[in-house]
């Protein structure tokens, strides 16, 4: 692999995504809290037990989202001379050998991101990085690209290029 750089002493280059993804998820939590309060009060008037059950399910869902947001700084996207690990909190993680990366897409439209063969790890935010793969990932969907919203997409692109993984 010509032009490859050695990773830092820790072994991996890391790229955060919290600043781009967490605010939208935080808004989802805020909306969920309002929905929880309104629904609980209205439903408690007629069906108290259903209100309690629905509130419990909503609280579990909100806790799951908050847990994912809290995990984001501790689970960054990782890149080293062998692999790229794209992840978003505790929700999803995909490991890709560097040899399977075809390149970094320069532009894309909303329809391309919504395509079933694109794994969108940006969640509620609009992605600023799309990694194209040489072959589909194993699985039913046949993932051929991974989209994400990184805090520093330029540094990520430069690191991929230095490692020889850009097509």
Secondary structure, DSSP 8 states (H G I E B T S, - for coil): -TT-----TTS-EEE--HHHHHHHHHHHHHHHHHHHHHHHHHHHHH-HHHHHHHHHHHHHHHHHHHHHHHHGGGS-EEE-SSEEEEEETTTEEEEEEGGGEEEE-S---HHHHHSTTEEETTTTS--SEEEEESS--SSSS---EEEE--TTHHHHHHHHHHTT---
